[in-house]
Amino acid sequence: MLVFRRIEESDIRPDLMDDFIWRMEVTREWKNGRAVKLRKSRVDDKTLDELRAVVKWDLLPMVYGRRALGHRGAVFGAFEGERLVGFAFLRDKLIQGRESVGVLWVSADYRRHGVGRKLFMLCADAARDAEAATLYISTHPNAETQAFYISLGCYETERLPNAGPKTDIPREYKL
């Protein structure tokens, strides 16, 4: 049974993501408002060392910063028993009056089961609690990722300074 909850310091251990399947095959990308087939597909994946780096350099600082430093940011996880199968975190500051989702990722074997939607909605609720009017997301240009955010009601918006890679598609969600 999946459990969705805030990730706490006690959850953070080096092997937290050892069973996480990061893999995403990109065959189509979002360009000029539509999905375009790539001439050559590519795979976005992470090694065990890279997954452990995500725990150390992304999850741990967000969890520790929220708890110890009093930041507003929220870190949510989807757990199957002790296994982390999805996570999302809300940045700890407003960007031009908007709350910002830092990362949302679901293990490949749990995609298309509502995990990402639930994690996104937990971030949206936390942003509402922070009195934000919109949620800003810098999204990967993969067409499947774009379809996911569009299905949530996210719409394309202007890029904010220092808010994600230039290849990402900026989207917002009205709270």
KEZAMAR-222777 format. One record per atom (N, C-alpha, C, O): residue in one letter; x, y, z; atom name; residue number from 1. Coordinates in steps of 0.02 Angstrom, whole numbers. Example, Ala and Ser with C-alpha at 12.3 -4.5 7.8 and 13.67 -1.06 7.14 Angstrom:
# KEZAMAR-222777
(atom A, (660, -284, 390), N, 1) (atom A, (615, -225, 390), CA, 1) (atom A, (660, -165, 390), C, 1) (atom A, (712, -166, 423), O, 1) (atom S, (642, -112, 354), N, 2) (atom S, (684, -53, 357), CA, 2) (atom S, (645, 2, 394), C, 2) (atom S, (670, 57, 402), O, 2) 
END
This chain:
# KEZAMAR-222777
(atom M, (42, -59, 0), N, 1) (atom M, (0, 0, 0), CA, 1) (atom M, (44, 62, 0), C, 1) (atom M, (92, 67, 38), O, 1) (atom L, (27, 109, -43), N, 2) (atom L, (65, 172, -47), CA, 2) (atom L, (44, 219, 9), C, 2) (atom L, (-15, 226, 25), O, 2) (atom V, (94, 250, 38), N, 3) (atom V, (83, 301, 89), CA, 3) (atom V, (117, 365, 65), C, 3) (atom V, (175, 365, 46), O, 3) (atom F, (79, 420, 66), N, 4) (atom F, (104, 486, 47), CA, 4) (atom F, (112, 527, 111), C, 4) (atom F, (66, 532, 151), O, 4) (atom R, (172, 555, 119), N, 5) (atom R, (184, 595, 180), CA, 5) (atom R, (246, 638, 170), C, 5) (atom R, (284, 630, 123), O, 5) (atom R, (254, 684, 218), N, 6) (atom R, (316, 723, 218), CA, 6) (atom R, (375, 678, 231), C, 6) (atom R, (370, 630, 270), O, 6) (atom I, (430, 692, 199), N, 7) (atom I, (492, 656, 211), CA, 7) (atom I, (526, 691, 270), C, 7) (atom I, (535, 751, 270), O, 7) (atom E, (544, 652, 320), N, 8) (atom E, (576, 678, 380), CA, 8) (atom E, (650, 659, 381), C, 8) (atom E, (672, 617, 342), O, 8) (atom E, (687, 692, 425), N, 9) (atom E, (759, 677, 431), CA, 9) (atom E, (771, 604, 444), C, 9) (atom E, (819, 575, 418), O, 9) (atom S, (728, 573, 483), N, 10) (atom S, (737, 502, 500), CA, 10) (atom S, (729, 456, 439), C, 10) (atom S, (751, 399, 440), O, 10) (atom D, (697, 481, 385), N, 11) (atom D, (690, 443, 323), CA, 11) (atom D, (753, 443, 281), C, 11) (atom D, (765, 398, 241), O, 11) (atom I, (795, 494, 291), N, 12) (atom I, (853, 503, 248), CA, 12) (atom I, (908, 456, 268), C, 12) (atom I, (933, 458, 324), O, 12) (atom R, (926, 413, 222), N, 13) (atom R, (983, 368, 230), CA, 13) (atom R, (1015, 361, 161), C, 13) (atom R, (981, 370, 110), O, 13) (atom P, (1080, 346, 158), N, 14) (atom P, (1114, 344, 93), CA, 14) (atom P, (1081, 299, 41), C, 14) (atom P, (1083, 314, -18), O, 14) (atom D, (1051, 243, 63), N, 15) (atom D, (1022, 195, 16), CA, 15) (atom D, (947, 208, 2), C, 15) (atom D, (914, 164, -26), O, 15) (atom L, (921, 265, 22), N, 16) (atom L, (850, 280, 15), CA, 16) (atom L, (824, 270, -56), C, 16) (atom L, (768, 248, -66), O, 16) (atom M, (865, 285, -106), N, 17) (atom M, (843, 280, -176), CA, 17) (atom M, (876, 223, -214), C, 17) (atom M, (874, 222, -275), O, 17) (atom D, (905, 175, -179), N, 18) (atom D, (940, 120, -213), CA, 18) (atom D, (893, 80, -258), C, 18) (atom D, (916, 52, -308), O, 18) (atom D, (829, 76, -242), N, 19) (atom D, (781, 39, -283), CA, 19) (atom D, (740, 84, -329), C, 19) (atom D, (693, 61, -361), O, 19) (atom F, (757, 147, -332), N, 20) (atom F, (720, 196, -372), CA, 20) (atom F, (741, 189, -445), C, 20) (atom F, (800, 186, -460), O, 20) (atom I, (692, 186, -490), N, 21) (atom I, (707, 180, -562), CA, 21) (atom I, (696, 248, -594), C, 21) (atom I, (639, 268, -607), O, 21) (atom W, (750, 284, -605), N, 22) (atom W, (747, 352, -631), CA, 22) (atom W, (730, 355, -705), C, 22) (atom W, (704, 405, -729), O, 22) (atom R, (744, 304, -740), N, 23) (atom R, (744, 300, -813), CA, 23) (atom R, (683, 333, -847), C, 23) (atom R, (626, 322, -828), O, 23) (atom M, (699, 374, -897), N, 24) (atom M, (648, 405, -939), CA, 24) (atom M, (674, 406, -1010), C, 24) (atom M, (726, 437, -1025), O, 24) (atom E, (639, 372, -1055), N, 25) (atom E, (658, 373, -1125), CA, 25) (atom E, (622, 431, -1158), C, 25) (atom E, (560, 436, -1155), O, 25) (atom V, (660, 474, -1191), N, 26) (atom V, (632, 533, -1224), CA, 26) (atom V, (630, 520, -1299), C, 26) (atom V, (682, 515, -1331), O, 26) (atom T, (569, 514, -1327), N, 27) (atom T, (561, 503, -1399), CA, 27) (atom T, (530, 564, -1433), C, 27) (atom T, (537, 574, -1493), O, 27) (atom R, (493, 604, -1393), N, 28) (atom R, (462, 665, -1419), CA, 28) (atom R, (472, 721, -1368), C, 28) (atom R, (471, 710, -1308), O, 28) (atom E, (483, 781, -1394), N, 29) (atom E, (491, 840, -1351), CA, 29) (atom E, (440, 893, -1369), C, 29) (atom E, (415, 896, -1426), O, 29) (atom W, (424, 934, -1320), N, 30) (atom W, (377, 989, -1328), CA, 30) (atom W, (413, 1049, -1357), C, 30) (atom W, (460, 1074, -1327), O, 30) (atom K, (392, 1071, -1417), N, 31) (atom K, (421, 1129, -1449), CA, 31) (atom K, (366, 1170, -1480), C, 31) (atom K, (324, 1144, -1517), O, 31) (atom N, (366, 1234, -1466), N, 32) (atom N, (317, 1280, -1495), CA, 32) (atom N, (245, 1256, -1484), C, 32) (atom N, (204, 1259, -1529), O, 32) (atom G, (231, 1231, -1424), N, 33) (atom G, (163, 1212, -1405), CA, 33) (atom G, (139, 1145, -1431), C, 33) (atom G, (79, 1131, -1428), O, 33) (atom R, (185, 1103, -1456), N, 34) (atom R, (163, 1036, -1479), CA, 34) (atom R, (220, 986, -1472), C, 34) (atom R, (278, 1005, -1466), O, 34) (atom A, (201, 922, -1473), N, 35) (atom A, (250, 868, -1467), CA, 35) (atom A, (282, 855, -1535), C, 35) (atom A, (247, 848, -1585), O, 35) (atom V, (348, 853, -1536), N, 36) (atom V, (386, 841, -1597), CA, 36) (atom V, (429, 778, -1587), C, 36) (atom V, (465, 772, -1537), O, 36) (atom K, (424, 732, -1635), N, 37) (atom K, (463, 670, -1631), CA, 37) (atom K, (537, 685, -1642), C, 37) (atom K, (555, 721, -1689), O, 37) (atom L, (579, 657, -1599), N, 38) (atom L, (651, 666, -1606), CA, 38) (atom L, (679, 619, -1658), C, 38) (atom L, (654, 563, -1666), O, 38) (atom R, (730, 639, -1694), N, 39) (atom R, (762, 595, -1743), CA, 39) (atom R, (793, 536, -1708), C, 39) (atom R, (791, 479, -1732), O, 39) (atom K, (823, 549, -1650), N, 40) (atom K, (854, 497, -1611), CA, 40) (atom K, (832, 504, -1538), C, 40) (atom K, (841, 556, -1507), O, 40) (atom S, (803, 451, -1512), N, 41) (atom S, (780, 453, -1443), CA, 41) (atom S, (841, 454, -1396), C, 41) (atom S, (896, 434, -1416), O, 41) (atom R, (829, 475, -1335), N, 42) (atom R, (882, 474, -1285), CA, 42) (atom R, (853, 452, -1219), C, 42) (atom R, (792, 455, -1208), O, 42) (atom V, (896, 430, -1176), N, 43) (atom V, (874, 405, -1111), CA, 43) (atom V, (904, 448, -1056), C, 43) (atom V, (964, 463, -1056), O, 43) (atom D, (860, 469, -1010), N, 44) (atom D, (882, 505, -950), CA, 44) (atom D, (880, 453, -894), C, 44) (atom D, (826, 427, -877), O, 44) (atom D, (937, 438, -865), N, 45) (atom D, (940, 388, -813), CA, 45) (atom D, (995, 408, -763), C, 45) (atom D, (1035, 452, -777), O, 45) (atom K, (996, 375, -707), N, 46) (atom K, (1046, 389, -656), CA, 46) (atom K, (1075, 323, -631), C, 46) (atom K, (1041, 273, -624), O, 46) (atom T, (1140, 325, -618), N, 47) (atom T, (1175, 268, -588), CA, 47) (atom T, (1159, 267, -513), C, 47) (atom T, (1129, 313, -486), O, 47) (atom L, (1180, 213, -480), N, 48) (atom L, (1172, 208, -408), CA, 48) (atom L, (1206, 266, -372), C, 48) (atom L, (1177, 296, -326), O, 48) (atom D, (1266, 283, -393), N, 49) (atom D, (1302, 340, -362), CA, 49) (atom D, (1264, 405, -373), C, 49) (atom D, (1262, 447, -328), O, 49) (atom E, (1235, 414, -433), N, 50) (atom E, (1197, 476, -446), CA, 50) (atom E, (1133, 478, -405), C, 50) (atom E, (1113, 532, -382), O, 50) (atom L, (1100, 421, -395), N, 51) (atom L, (1041, 419, -353), CA, 51) (atom L, (1059, 436, -281), C, 51) (atom L, (1022, 472, -247), O, 51) (atom R, (1114, 410, -258), N, 52) (atom R, (1136, 426, -190), CA, 52) (atom R, (1155, 500, -184), C, 52) (atom R, (1147, 529, -130), O, 52) (atom A, (1179, 529, -238), N, 53) (atom A, (1193, 601, -237), CA, 53) (atom A, (1129, 642, -233), C, 53) (atom A, (1128, 695, -201), O, 53) (atom V, (1075, 618, -264), N, 54) (atom V, (1010, 652, -259), CA, 54) (atom V, (988, 655, -185), C, 54) (atom V, (964, 706, -162), O, 54) (atom V, (998, 599, -150), N, 55) (atom V, (981, 597, -79), CA, 55) (atom V, (1023, 648, -41), C, 55) (atom V, (997, 687, -1), O, 55) (atom K, (1088, 647, -53), N, 56) (atom K, (1134, 689, -15), CA, 56) (atom K, (1128, 764, -32), C, 56) (atom K, (1130, 806, 13), O, 56) (atom W, (1122, 780, -96), N, 57) (atom W, (1126, 850, -117), CA, 57) (atom W, (1058, 883, -130), C, 57) (atom W, (1053, 944, -134), O, 57) (atom D, (1005, 843, -137), N, 58) (atom D, (938, 871, -149), CA, 58) (atom D, (891, 859, -90), C, 58) (atom D, (867, 906, -59), O, 58) (atom L, (878, 796, -75), N, 59) (atom L, (829, 780, -23), CA, 59) (atom L, (852, 801, 47), C, 59) (atom L, (815, 834, 83), O, 59) (atom L, (912, 782, 66), N, 60) (atom L, (936, 798, 133), CA, 60) (atom L, (937, 873, 147), C, 60) (atom L, (910, 894, 198), O, 60) (atom P, (965, 915, 103), N, 61) (atom P, (963, 987, 118), CA, 61) (atom P, (892, 1015, 123), C, 61) (atom P, (879, 1059, 164), O, 61) (atom M, (847, 991, 80), N, 62) (atom M, (778, 1017, 84), CA, 62) (atom M, (745, 996, 150), C, 62) (atom M, (713, 1037, 182), O, 62) (atom V, (753, 934, 169), N, 63) (atom V, (723, 910, 232), CA, 63) (atom V, (755, 945, 291), C, 63) (atom V, (720, 970, 336), O, 63) (atom Y, (821, 948, 293), N, 64) (atom Y, (856, 979, 349), CA, 64) (atom Y, (841, 1054, 352), C, 64) (atom Y, (829, 1080, 406), O, 64) (atom G, (842, 1087, 295), N, 65) (atom G, (830, 1159, 294), CA, 65) (atom G, (760, 1176, 319), C, 65) (atom G, (751, 1225, 355), O, 65) (atom R, (712, 1135, 299), N, 66) (atom R, (643, 1148, 321), CA, 66) (atom R, (637, 1141, 396), C, 66) (atom R, (606, 1182, 429), O, 66) (atom R, (667, 1089, 422), N, 67) (atom R, (659, 1074, 493), CA, 67) (atom R, (704, 1116, 538), C, 67) (atom R, (681, 1147, 586), O, 67) (atom A, (768, 1118, 523), N, 68) (atom A, (817, 1150, 567), CA, 68) (atom A, (821, 1225, 557), C, 68) (atom A, (833, 1263, 604), O, 68) (atom L, (811, 1247, 495), N, 69) (atom L, (820, 1318, 481), CA, 69) (atom L, (754, 1355, 475), C, 69) (atom L, (754, 1416, 465), O, 69) (atom G, (699, 1320, 482), N, 70) (atom G, (634, 1353, 481), CA, 70) (atom G, (611, 1375, 412), C, 70) (atom G, (569, 1419, 408), O, 70) (atom H, (637, 1346, 359), N, 71) (atom H, (614, 1363, 292), CA, 71) (atom H, (543, 1337, 281), C, 71) (atom H, (522, 1289, 313), O, 71) (atom R, (507, 1370, 237), N, 72) (atom R, (439, 1350, 222), CA, 72) (atom R, (436, 1289, 176), C, 72) (atom R, (383, 1257, 171), O, 72) (atom G, (489, 1273, 142), N, 73) (atom G, (487, 1219, 93), CA, 73) (atom G, (459, 1155, 120), C, 73) (atom G, (464, 1141, 180), O, 73) (atom A, (428, 1116, 77), N, 74) (atom A, (398, 1053, 97), CA, 74) (atom A, (427, 998, 53), C, 74) (atom A, (436, 1007, -7), O, 74) (atom V, (440, 940, 83), N, 75) (atom V, (467, 883, 46), CA, 75) (atom V, (419, 825, 58), C, 75) (atom V, (408, 804, 114), O, 75) (atom F, (390, 800, 3), N, 76) (atom F, (342, 746, 8), CA, 76) (atom F, (368, 683, -26), C, 76) (atom F, (405, 687, -75), O, 76) (atom G, (349, 626, 1), N, 77) (atom G, (370, 563, -29), CA, 77) (atom G, (311, 515, -34), C, 77) (atom G, (263, 519, 4), O, 77) (atom A, (317, 470, -82), N, 78) (atom A, (270, 414, -89), CA, 78) (atom A, (311, 352, -71), C, 78) (atom A, (363, 339, -101), O, 78) (atom F, (287, 315, -22), N, 79) (atom F, (323, 257, 3), CA, 79) (atom F, (281, 194, -6), C, 79) (atom F, (221, 193, 7), O, 79) (atom E, (314, 141, -29), N, 80) (atom E, (286, 73, -30), CA, 80) (atom E, (326, 36, 23), C, 80) (atom E, (382, 13, 9), O, 80) (atom G, (300, 31, 83), N, 81) (atom G, (339, 5, 139), CA, 81) (atom G, (395, 55, 153), C, 81) (atom G, (382, 114, 165), O, 81) (atom E, (456, 31, 153), N, 82) (atom E, (514, 75, 164), CA, 82) (atom E, (541, 105, 99), C, 82) (atom E, (585, 148, 101), O, 82) (atom R, (516, 81, 42), N, 83) (atom R, (542, 102, -23), CA, 83) (atom R, (512, 169, -44), C, 83) (atom R, (451, 178, -46), O, 83) (atom L, (556, 217, -61), N, 84) (atom L, (535, 280, -89), CA, 84) (atom L, (521, 270, -163), C, 84) (atom L, (566, 250, -200), O, 84) (atom V, (459, 283, -185), N, 85) (atom V, (441, 272, -255), CA, 85) (atom V, (424, 337, -291), C, 85) (atom V, (413, 337, -352), O, 85) (atom G, (423, 392, -255), N, 86) (atom G, (411, 457, -285), CA, 86) (atom G, (425, 511, -235), C, 86) (atom G, (418, 500, -174), O, 86) (atom F, (444, 570, -259), N, 87) (atom F, (456, 626, -213), CA, 87) (atom F, (446, 691, -250), C, 87) (atom F, (452, 695, -311), O, 87) (atom A, (431, 742, -211), N, 88) (atom A, (424, 810, -238), CA, 88) (atom A, (442, 858, -183), C, 88) (atom A, (429, 845, -124), O, 88) (atom F, (471, 914, -202), N, 89) (atom F, (481, 965, -150), CA, 89) (atom F, (464, 1034, -176), C, 89) (atom F, (475, 1051, -234), O, 89) (atom L, (437, 1071, -130), N, 90) (atom L, (418, 1140, -142), CA, 90) (atom L, (476, 1183, -118), C, 90) (atom L, (500, 1175, -62), O, 90) (atom R, (498, 1228, -159), N, 91) (atom R, (554, 1272, -141), CA, 91) (atom R, (535, 1311, -78), C, 91) (atom R, (476, 1318, -61), O, 91) (atom D, (586, 1337, -44), N, 92) (atom D, (573, 1371, 19), CA, 92) (atom D, (564, 1446, 12), C, 92) (atom D, (567, 1482, 62), O, 92) (atom K, (554, 1471, -49), N, 93) (atom K, (544, 1542, -57), CA, 93) (atom K, (498, 1555, -115), C, 93) (atom K, (490, 1514, -160), O, 93) (atom L, (468, 1612, -114), N, 94) (atom L, (426, 1633, -170), CA, 94) (atom L, (471, 1663, -224), C, 94) (atom L, (519, 1698, -208), O, 94) (atom I, (456, 1649, -286), N, 95) (atom I, (491, 1679, -343), CA, 95) (atom I, (441, 1727, -375), C, 95) (atom I, (391, 1705, -404), O, 95) (atom Q, (454, 1791, -370), N, 96) (atom Q, (408, 1842, -397), CA, 96) (atom Q, (336, 1828, -377), C, 96) (atom Q, (291, 1830, -419), O, 96) (atom G, (325, 1814, -313), N, 97) (atom G, (257, 1803, -287), CA, 97) (atom G, (228, 1734, -301), C, 97) (atom G, (170, 1721, -284), O, 97) (atom R, (268, 1689, -331), N, 98) (atom R, (244, 1622, -346), CA, 98) (atom R, (284, 1571, -305), C, 98) (atom R, (344, 1579, -295), O, 98) (atom E, (250, 1520, -282), N, 99) (atom E, (285, 1465, -250), CA, 99) (atom E, (312, 1421, -307), C, 99) (atom E, (284, 1422, -362), O, 99) (atom S, (365, 1384, -295), N, 100) (atom S, (398, 1347, -349), CA, 100) (atom S, (410, 1274, -329), C, 100) (atom S, (436, 1260, -275), O, 100) (atom V, (390, 1228, -373), N, 101) (atom V, (406, 1157, -363), CA, 101) (atom V, (477, 1147, -385), C, 101) (atom V, (495, 1163, -442), O, 101) (atom G, (519, 1119, -341), N, 102) (atom G, (589, 1107, -358), CA, 102) (atom G, (598, 1046, -401), C, 102) (atom G, (629, 1049, -454), O, 102) (atom V, (572, 990, -378), N, 103) (atom V, (579, 927, -414), CA, 103) (atom V, (517, 885, -401), C, 103) (atom V, (490, 885, -346), O, 103) (atom L, (495, 850, -452), N, 104) (atom L, (443, 799, -444), CA, 104) (atom L, (466, 740, -486), C, 104) (atom L, (473, 747, -547), O, 104) (atom W, (476, 683, -455), N, 105) (atom W, (500, 625, -493), CA, 105) (atom W, (467, 562, -464), C, 105) (atom W, (461, 555, -403), O, 105) (atom V, (448, 518, -508), N, 106) (atom V, (416, 454, -488), CA, 106) (atom V, (457, 397, -519), C, 106) (atom V, (476, 401, -578), O, 106) (atom S, (470, 346, -480), N, 107) (atom S, (506, 288, -505), CA, 107) (atom S, (468, 259, -566), C, 107) (atom S, (407, 256, -565), O, 107) (atom A, (505, 239, -617), N, 108) (atom A, (474, 217, -680), CA, 108) (atom A, (421, 163, -670), C, 108) (atom A, (372, 161, -707), O, 108) (atom D, (431, 118, -622), N, 109) (atom D, (383, 64, -611), CA, 109) (atom D, (319, 86, -574), C, 109) (atom D, (274, 46, -563), O, 109) (atom Y, (316, 150, -554), N, 110) (atom Y, (256, 176, -521), CA, 110) (atom Y, (223, 233, -560), C, 110) (atom Y, (176, 264, -536), O, 110) (atom R, (248, 247, -620), N, 111) (atom R, (218, 300, -660), CA, 111) (atom R, (151, 277, -688), C, 111) (atom R, (140, 217, -697), O, 111) (atom R, (107, 324, -700), N, 112) (atom R, (39, 312, -726), CA, 112) (atom R, (-5, 275, -677), C, 112) (atom R, (-50, 237, -695), O, 112) (atom H, (8, 287, -612), N, 113) (atom H, (-33, 258, -559), CA, 113) (atom H, (-58, 312, -511), C, 113) (atom H, (-83, 296, -457), O, 113) (atom G, (-52, 376, -530), N, 114) (atom G, (-77, 430, -489), CA, 114) (atom G, (-27, 456, -437), C, 114) (atom G, (-44, 501, -399), O, 114) (atom V, (33, 428, -436), N, 115) (atom V, (82, 448, -386), CA, 115) (atom V, (104, 521, -398), C, 115) (atom V, (105, 561, -351), O, 115) (atom G, (122, 538, -459), N, 116) (atom G, (144, 606, -475), CA, 116) (atom G, (89, 656, -462), C, 116) (atom G, (102, 710, -435), O, 116) (atom R, (27, 640, -480), N, 117) (atom R, (-30, 684, -469), CA, 117) (atom R, (-38, 699, -395), C, 117) (atom R, (-47, 756, -375), O, 117) (atom K, (-35, 647, -354), N, 118) (atom K, (-44, 655, -281), CA, 118) (atom K, (13, 698, -252), C, 118) (atom K, (0, 742, -212), O, 118) (atom L, (75, 684, -273), N, 119) (atom L, (131, 724, -248), CA, 119) (atom L, (124, 797, -269), C, 119) (atom L, (138, 842, -229), O, 119) (atom F, (103, 808, -331), N, 120) (atom F, (94, 877, -355), CA, 120) (atom F, (41, 912, -313), C, 120) (atom F, (50, 970, -294), O, 120) (atom M, (-14, 879, -299), N, 121) (atom M, (-68, 910, -261), CA, 121) (atom M, (-47, 924, -189), C, 121) (atom M, (-69, 973, -159), O, 121) (atom L, (-4, 882, -160), N, 122) (atom L, (23, 897, -94), CA, 122) (atom L, (65, 961, -96), C, 122) (atom L, (61, 1002, -50), O, 122) (atom C, (104, 970, -149), N, 123) (atom C, (143, 1032, -157), CA, 123) (atom C, (96, 1092, -166), C, 123) (atom C, (108, 1145, -138), O, 123) (atom A, (43, 1082, -205), N, 124) (atom A, (-5, 1136, -216), CA, 124) (atom A, (-38, 1157, -150), C, 124) (atom A, (-46, 1216, -137), O, 124) (atom D, (-57, 1108, -109), N, 125) (atom D, (-87, 1123, -44), CA, 125) (atom D, (-38, 1162, 0), C, 125) (atom D, (-58, 1210, 34), O, 125) (atom A, (25, 1141, 0), N, 126) (atom A, (76, 1176, 40), CA, 126) (atom A, (86, 1247, 15), C, 126) (atom A, (96, 1293, 54), O, 126) (atom A, (84, 1257, -51), N, 127) (atom A, (91, 1324, -80), CA, 127) (atom A, (31, 1368, -60), C, 127) (atom A, (40, 1427, -45), O, 127) (atom R, (-29, 1340, -61), N, 128) (atom R, (-88, 1377, -38), CA, 128) (atom R, (-79, 1398, 35), C, 128) (atom R, (-95, 1455, 54), O, 128) (atom D, (-54, 1352, 75), N, 129) (atom D, (-42, 1368, 146), CA, 129) (atom D, (8, 1425, 154), C, 129) (atom D, (5, 1462, 202), O, 129) (atom A, (54, 1431, 106), N, 130) (atom A, (103, 1485, 107), CA, 130) (atom A, (75, 1548, 75), C, 130) (atom A, (111, 1597, 65), O, 130) (atom E, (11, 1547, 58), N, 131) (atom E, (-25, 1603, 30), CA, 131) (atom E, (-1, 1624, -39), C, 131) (atom E, (-4, 1683, -58), O, 131) (atom A, (24, 1576, -78), N, 132) (atom A, (43, 1589, -147), CA, 132) (atom A, (-21, 1585, -190), C, 132) (atom A, (-67, 1549, -174), O, 132) (atom A, (-21, 1623, -244), N, 133) (atom A, (-79, 1623, -290), CA, 133) (atom A, (-69, 1573, -347), C, 133) (atom A, (-117, 1547, -374), O, 133) (atom T, (-6, 1561, -364), N, 134) (atom T, (10, 1514, -417), CA, 134) (atom T, (70, 1472, -397), C, 134) (atom T, (109, 1490, -354), O, 134) (atom L, (75, 1416, -431), N, 135) (atom L, (131, 1371, -422), CA, 135) (atom L, (170, 1371, -487), C, 135) (atom L, (142, 1358, -540), O, 135) (atom Y, (234, 1386, -485), N, 136) (atom Y, (277, 1388, -544), CA, 136) (atom Y, (317, 1323, -548), C, 136) (atom Y, (344, 1300, -498), O, 136) (atom I, (320, 1295, -608), N, 137) (atom I, (356, 1232, -619), CA, 137) (atom I, (398, 1239, -682), C, 137) (atom I, (373, 1258, -735), O, 137) (atom S, (463, 1224, -676), N, 138) (atom S, (507, 1220, -734), CA, 138) (atom S, (508, 1147, -754), C, 138) (atom S, (538, 1106, -719), O, 138) (atom T, (476, 1130, -810), N, 139) (atom T, (464, 1060, -827), CA, 139) (atom T, (509, 1035, -884), C, 139) (atom T, (526, 1072, -929), O, 139) (atom H, (527, 972, -880), N, 140) (atom H, (567, 938, -931), CA, 140) (atom H, (528, 941, -997), C, 140) (atom H, (467, 933, -997), O, 140) (atom P, (562, 951, -1054), N, 141) (atom P, (526, 957, -1118), CA, 141) (atom P, (499, 891, -1146), C, 141) (atom P, (466, 891, -1198), O, 141) (atom N, (512, 835, -1113), N, 142) (atom N, (485, 771, -1136), CA, 142) (atom N, (409, 777, -1145), C, 142) (atom N, (375, 803, -1101), O, 142) (atom A, (383, 753, -1202), N, 143) (atom A, (312, 760, -1218), CA, 143) (atom A, (268, 726, -1166), C, 143) (atom A, (214, 752, -1150), O, 143) (atom E, (289, 669, -1139), N, 144) (atom E, (248, 635, -1088), CA, 144) (atom E, (245, 677, -1024), C, 144) (atom E, (193, 680, -992), O, 144) (atom T, (301, 708, -1006), N, 145) (atom T, (301, 752, -948), CA, 145) (atom T, (254, 811, -959), C, 145) (atom T, (217, 830, -914), O, 145) (atom Q, (257, 840, -1019), N, 146) (atom Q, (212, 896, -1035), CA, 146) (atom Q, (139, 875, -1031), C, 146) (atom Q, (98, 912, -1005), O, 146) (atom A, (123, 816, -1057), N, 147) (atom A, (54, 791, -1054), CA, 147) (atom A, (31, 784, -982), C, 147) (atom A, (-26, 799, -965), O, 147) (atom F, (75, 761, -938), N, 148) (atom F, (60, 754, -867), CA, 148) (atom F, (41, 822, -838), C, 148) (atom F, (-11, 829, -806), O, 148) (atom Y, (83, 873, -848), N, 149) (atom Y, (69, 938, -818), CA, 149) (atom Y, (7, 971, -849), C, 149) (atom Y, (-31, 1005, -814), O, 149) (atom I, (-3, 962, -913), N, 150) (atom I, (-63, 989, -945), CA, 150) (atom I, (-125, 956, -915), C, 150) (atom I, (-176, 989, -904), O, 150) (atom S, (-122, 890, -902), N, 151) (atom S, (-179, 855, -874), CA, 151) (atom S, (-196, 880, -803), C, 151) (atom S, (-253, 874, -781), O, 151) (atom L, (-148, 909, -769), N, 152) (atom L, (-159, 938, -703), CA, 152) (atom L, (-190, 1008, -706), C, 152) (atom L, (-214, 1035, -656), O, 152) (atom G, (-189, 1037, -766), N, 153) (atom G, (-214, 1105, -774), CA, 153) (atom G, (-159, 1158, -775), C, 153) (atom G, (-173, 1217, -770), O, 153) (atom C, (-97, 1136, -782), N, 154) (atom C, (-41, 1183, -787), CA, 154) (atom C, (-40, 1213, -857), C, 154) (atom C, (-55, 1179, -906), O, 154) (atom Y, (-22, 1275, -861), N, 155) (atom Y, (-19, 1309, -925), CA, 155) (atom Y, (51, 1340, -934), C, 155) (atom Y, (85, 1357, -886), O, 155) (atom E, (70, 1348, -997), N, 156) (atom E, (135, 1376, -1013), CA, 156) (atom E, (136, 1450, -993), C, 156) (atom E, (86, 1485, -1001), O, 156) (atom T, (193, 1472, -968), N, 157) (atom T, (199, 1541, -944), CA, 157) (atom T, (268, 1567, -962), C, 157) (atom T, (307, 1533, -995), O, 157) (atom E, (284, 1629, -941), N, 158) (atom E, (350, 1657, -955), CA, 158) (atom E, (402, 1626, -909), C, 158) (atom E, (387, 1608, -852), O, 158) (atom R, (462, 1622, -934), N, 159) (atom R, (517, 1594, -894), CA, 159) (atom R, (538, 1646, -842), C, 159) (atom R, (546, 1705, -857), O, 159) (atom L, (547, 1622, -781), N, 160) (atom L, (572, 1665, -728), CA, 160) (atom L, (648, 1660, -724), C, 160) (atom L, (676, 1607, -740), O, 160) (atom P, (682, 1713, -704), N, 161) (atom P, (755, 1711, -700), CA, 161) (atom P, (778, 1656, -651), C, 161) (atom P, (749, 1647, -597), O, 161) (atom N, (830, 1620, -670), N, 162) (atom N, (861, 1568, -628), CA, 162) (atom N, (811, 1516, -604), C, 162) (atom N, (817, 1491, -548), O, 162) (atom A, (763, 1498, -645), N, 163) (atom A, (711, 1450, -624), CA, 163) (atom A, (712, 1389, -670), C, 163) (atom A, (662, 1374, -703), O, 163) (atom G, (768, 1355, -672), N, 164) (atom G, (772, 1293, -710), CA, 164) (atom G, (813, 1301, -774), C, 164) (atom G, (828, 1356, -795), O, 164) (atom P, (832, 1244, -804), N, 165) (atom P, (871, 1245, -865), CA, 165) (atom P, (833, 1280, -922), C, 165) (atom P, (772, 1279, -925), O, 165) (atom K, (870, 1309, -967), N, 166) (atom K, (840, 1345, -1024), CA, 166) (atom K, (801, 1299, -1070), C, 166) (atom K, (758, 1323, -1108), O, 166) (atom T, (815, 1234, -1069), N, 167) (atom T, (778, 1187, -1111), CA, 167) (atom T, (711, 1169, -1080), C, 167) (atom T, (668, 1143, -1115), O, 167) (atom D, (702, 1183, -1016), N, 168) (atom D, (638, 1167, -983), CA, 168) (atom D, (582, 1212, -1007), C, 168) (atom D, (594, 1267, -1032), O, 168) (atom I, (521, 1188, -999), N, 169) (atom I, (460, 1225, -1017), CA, 169) (atom I, (431, 1254, -953), C, 169) (atom I, (414, 1216, -907), O, 169) (atom P, (426, 1321, -948), N, 170) (atom P, (397, 1350, -888), CA, 170) (atom P, (321, 1343, -888), C, 170) (atom P, (287, 1359, -937), O, 170) (atom R, (294, 1320, -832), N, 171) (atom R, (221, 1311, -825), CA, 171) (atom R, (199, 1338, -758), C, 171) (atom R, (238, 1342, -711), O, 171) (atom E, (135, 1356, -754), N, 172) (atom E, (106, 1378, -692), CA, 172) (atom E, (42, 1340, -679), C, 172) (atom E, (10, 1313, -724), O, 172) (atom Y, (24, 1339, -616), N, 173) (atom Y, (-38, 1307, -594), CA, 173) (atom Y, (-73, 1357, -548), C, 173) (atom Y, (-45, 1379, -497), O, 173) (atom K, (-134, 1375, -564), N, 174) (atom K, (-172, 1423, -524), CA, 174) (atom K, (-197, 1387, -461), C, 174) (atom K, (-228, 1334, -465), O, 174) (atom L, (-182, 1417, -404), N, 175) (atom L, (-202, 1387, -339), CA, 175) (atom L, (-272, 1411, -318), C, 175) (atom L, (-296, 1391, -266), O, 175) 
END
